[in-house]
Amino acid sequence: MAFADTLLMHTDAEVVLVDRRDRPGGHWLDAYPFVRLHQPSAYYGVESLPLGNDRIDEHGENAGFYERASGAEICGYYARVLEEHLLPTGRLRFLGLSEYRGGNGDGHSVVSLLDGSETLVKPRRKLVDARYVQSEIPSRHVPDFSVEAGVALVPPNDLVHLAASADRFTVIGAGKTALDTCSWLLEGGVDPDRIRWIRGRDPWQFDRTLTQPLDLVASYMRLQAHWLEAATSADDGPDFAGRLEEAGVFVRLDPTVEPLAFRGATVSRREIDALRSIEQVVRARRVRSVGRSTVTTDSGDIPGAPQEIYVDCTAAGVPPATPRPVFEPDRITIQYLAVGLLPWCAATIGFVESTDRPEEEKNRLCPPVVFSGAAADLARLAHAALCGQVARARDETVGPWSSASRLNPARAALDHVDDPDVAGSLASVIEHTRPALENLERAAAGEEDR
Ligand SMILES: Cc1cc2nc3c(=O)[nH]c(=O)nc-3n(C[C@H](O)[C@H](O)[C@H](O)COP(=O)(O)OP(=O)(O)OC[C@H]3O[C@@H](n4cnc5c(N)ncnc54)[C@H](O)[C@@H]3O)c2cc1C
């Protein structure tokens, strides 16, 4: 949607949008009911339509931070984007409940999931593959461990429909979904002693305080400054992460455990403090089976109990991808160009496509940032992201578009240069960009040699 919106705004292209779901909204349509964006709504969605009201929340877990849309708000938003912005251009057709089945030189096969009829689509310009970094979510995921009959294993979605109350909840997984689920149980008044958490690799996460835009943009600029300063001297991914933690950019769940995962999620200090009240943590990378009396993991067996609810949070979220150029002769593959912020990345790819230049040049502006999920790869990831950021900032067409885009978290920085905090961070960013690039290149090469 972000790609199509920007492309339609800046070109006279025609777009056929194909999705096997009936409506736009992607994974958000099936997300658990208590899901929210990790980031502020202020820089999520598409270029042409704001999401939310740029309100700073006064109450609750997000107090003091810019509002974060719920799953329902996001789905309503994408429906409006389609109905009020994309379809009225007269240059976009939406084929819902239609599955893309592959293609060749003769065309691309799209099959209706309603009546099985096939349409052959022949793109005049390019096929755009927006499935490459699609999200894997619990409600559409089959766990890779066995479950004995009679065991209550549910995706987080079903927690709001429990037939009977539980003696204890066992949450399986260490990603953002598991964090959201544990937070939601605690907020709902469940005693932390009645929550057991099976998690393998703890994740590094961004502290939400430093991801704030608009009137709080000084915080986001501090994040940028700390990131680049840490990048000038980090030896490798783990060392980089440690420096970011010292600077207050990264937070971990358990101060005594070195996080080995990184997927770009964001969390607040309040959430972390609450989550630390869960003391029954089982350190296991893999659950092999869940039985009525025993849970078998790669680190040994643990007891189960009747009336125990197991919550499956093991879907990959953002699954690891193999590298592929964004721009190829007859194809565009939408990917991350930054650490997180997928809508901004997709809109950037749409804008770069709208500029008339050779493919090699487009790829130079859009090096993919490939998530492996491992903290050990952080320097490689940061290097790719910084190369792209610098190339785009220097480009006389893409740079100004990017600075002004509503999807750019730093867009308000220039309006706040009178704030010494913002000015100091901007100066630090300028000072550290080149040494950060040089050092990250060296550290990333070291990661690849391992
Ligand atoms: C809980 C959660 C919170 C997140 N929060 C944030 C956030 O705050 N900020 C952020 O930037 N990112 C966030 N993300 C990352 C998120 O993945 C992206 O923001 C974005 O929603 C992903 O959109 P997508 O279109 O790539 O994937 P999806 O939303 O998964 O959409 C892919 C679409 O492709 C369709 N499809 C797949 N195969 C076919 C086929 N063969 N034929 C037809 N259609 C097909 C699917 O039906 C689906 O609708 C979050 C992810 C999760 C899971």
Ligand as a Chemical Component Dictionary entry (heavy atoms), coordinates in Angstrom:
data_LIG
# 
_chem_comp.id                   LIG 
_chem_comp.type                 NON-POLYMER 
_chem_comp.pdbx_formal_charge   0 
_chem_comp.three_letter_code    LIG 
# 
loop_
_chem_comp_atom.comp_id 
_chem_comp_atom.atom_id 
_chem_comp_atom.alt_atom_id 
_chem_comp_atom.type_symbol 
_chem_comp_atom.charge 
_chem_comp_atom.model_Cartn_x 
_chem_comp_atom.model_Cartn_y 
_chem_comp_atom.model_Cartn_z 
_chem_comp_atom.pdbx_ordinal 
LIG C1  C1  C 0 2.754  -7.652  15.857 1  
LIG C2  C2  C 0 3.496  -6.859  14.824 2  
LIG C3  C3  C 0 3.749  -5.504  15.020 3  
LIG C4  C4  C 0 4.465  -4.773  14.088 4  
LIG N1  N1  N 0 4.678  -3.422  14.313 5  
LIG C5  C5  C 0 5.386  -2.718  13.397 6  
LIG C6  C6  C 0 5.637  -1.313  13.573 7  
LIG O1  O1  O 0 5.258  -0.721  14.567 8  
LIG N2  N2  N 0 6.341  -0.647  12.610 9  
LIG C7  C7  C 0 6.791  -1.278  11.482 10 
LIG O2  O2  O 0 7.378  -0.630  10.613 11 
LIG N3  N3  N 0 6.580  -2.597  11.296 12 
LIG C8  C8  C 0 5.896  -3.320  12.211 13 
LIG N4  N4  N 0 5.686  -4.657  12.006 14 
LIG C9  C9  C 0 6.282  -5.254  10.824 15 
LIG C10 C10 C 0 5.166  -5.436  9.796  16 
LIG O3  O3  O 0 5.494  -6.651  9.242  17 
LIG C11 C11 C 0 5.080  -4.297  8.766  18 
LIG O4  O4  O 0 4.829  -3.071  9.347  19 
LIG C12 C12 C 0 3.954  -4.503  7.740  20 
LIG O5  O5  O 0 2.686  -4.587  8.334  21 
LIG C13 C13 C 0 4.200  -5.698  6.912  22 
LIG O6  O6  O 0 3.430  -5.540  5.756  23 
LIG P1  P1  P 0 3.630  -6.488  4.537  24 
LIG O7  O7  O 0 2.673  -6.013  3.500  25 
LIG O8  O8  O 0 5.060  -6.628  4.196  26 
LIG O9  O9  O 0 3.222  -7.940  5.090  27 
LIG P2  P2  P 0 1.797  -8.508  5.462  28 
LIG O10 O10 O 0 1.017  -7.562  6.277  29 
LIG O11 O11 O 0 2.062  -9.871  6.021  30 
LIG O12 O12 O 0 1.068  -8.621  4.057  31 
LIG C14 C14 C 0 1.439  -9.518  3.050  32 
LIG C15 C15 C 0 0.204  -9.741  2.196  33 
LIG O13 O13 O 0 0.571  -10.554 1.086  34 
LIG C16 C16 C 0 -0.523 -11.421 0.818  35 
LIG N5  N5  N 0 -0.009 -12.557 0.051  36 
LIG C17 C17 C 0 1.026  -13.377 0.387  37 
LIG N6  N6  N 0 1.201  -14.307 -0.573 38 
LIG C18 C18 C 0 0.276  -14.053 -1.523 39 
LIG C19 C19 C 0 -0.035 -14.652 -2.772 40 
LIG N7  N7  N 0 0.664  -15.698 -3.267 41 
LIG N8  N8  N 0 -1.051 -14.145 -3.482 42 
LIG C20 C20 C 0 -1.757 -13.078 -3.032 43 
LIG N9  N9  N 0 -1.482 -12.461 -1.868 44 
LIG C21 C21 C 0 -0.489 -12.944 -1.127 45 
LIG C22 C22 C 0 -1.065 -11.783 2.187  46 
LIG O14 O14 O 0 -2.409 -12.185 2.092  47 
LIG C23 C23 C 0 -0.899 -10.481 2.955  48 
LIG O15 O15 O 0 -2.077 -9.698  2.972  49 
LIG C24 C24 C 0 4.958  -5.403  12.918 50 
LIG C25 C25 C 0 4.721  -6.777  12.720 51 
LIG C26 C26 C 0 4.001  -7.504  13.651 52 
LIG C27 C27 C 0 3.759  -8.969  13.386 53 
# 
loop_
_chem_comp_bond.comp_id 
_chem_comp_bond.atom_id_1 
_chem_comp_bond.atom_id_2 
_chem_comp_bond.value_order 
_chem_comp_bond.pdbx_ordinal 
LIG C1  C2  SING 1  
LIG C2  C3  SING 2  
LIG C2  C26 DOUB 3  
LIG C3  C4  DOUB 4  
LIG C4  N1  SING 5  
LIG C4  C24 SING 6  
LIG N1  C5  DOUB 7  
LIG C5  C6  SING 8  
LIG C5  C8  SING 9  
LIG C6  O1  DOUB 10 
LIG C6  N2  SING 11 
LIG N2  C7  SING 12 
LIG C7  O2  DOUB 13 
LIG C7  N3  SING 14 
LIG N3  C8  DOUB 15 
LIG C8  N4  SING 16 
LIG N4  C9  SING 17 
LIG N4  C24 SING 18 
LIG C9  C10 SING 19 
LIG C10 O3  SING 20 
LIG C10 C11 SING 21 
LIG C11 O4  SING 22 
LIG C11 C12 SING 23 
LIG C12 O5  SING 24 
LIG C12 C13 SING 25 
LIG C13 O6  SING 26 
LIG O6  P1  SING 27 
LIG P1  O7  DOUB 28 
LIG P1  O8  SING 29 
LIG P1  O9  SING 30 
LIG O9  P2  SING 31 
LIG P2  O10 DOUB 32 
LIG P2  O11 SING 33 
LIG P2  O12 SING 34 
LIG O12 C14 SING 35 
LIG C14 C15 SING 36 
LIG C15 O13 SING 37 
LIG C15 C23 SING 38 
LIG O13 C16 SING 39 
LIG C16 N5  SING 40 
LIG C16 C22 SING 41 
LIG N5  C17 SING 42 
LIG N5  C21 SING 43 
LIG C17 N6  DOUB 44 
LIG N6  C18 SING 45 
LIG C18 C19 SING 46 
LIG C18 C21 DOUB 47 
LIG C19 N7  SING 48 
LIG C19 N8  DOUB 49 
LIG N8  C20 SING 50 
LIG C20 N9  DOUB 51 
LIG N9  C21 SING 52 
LIG C22 O14 SING 53 
LIG C22 C23 SING 54 
LIG C23 O15 SING 55 
LIG C24 C25 DOUB 56 
LIG C25 C26 SING 57 
LIG C26 C27 SING 58 
# 
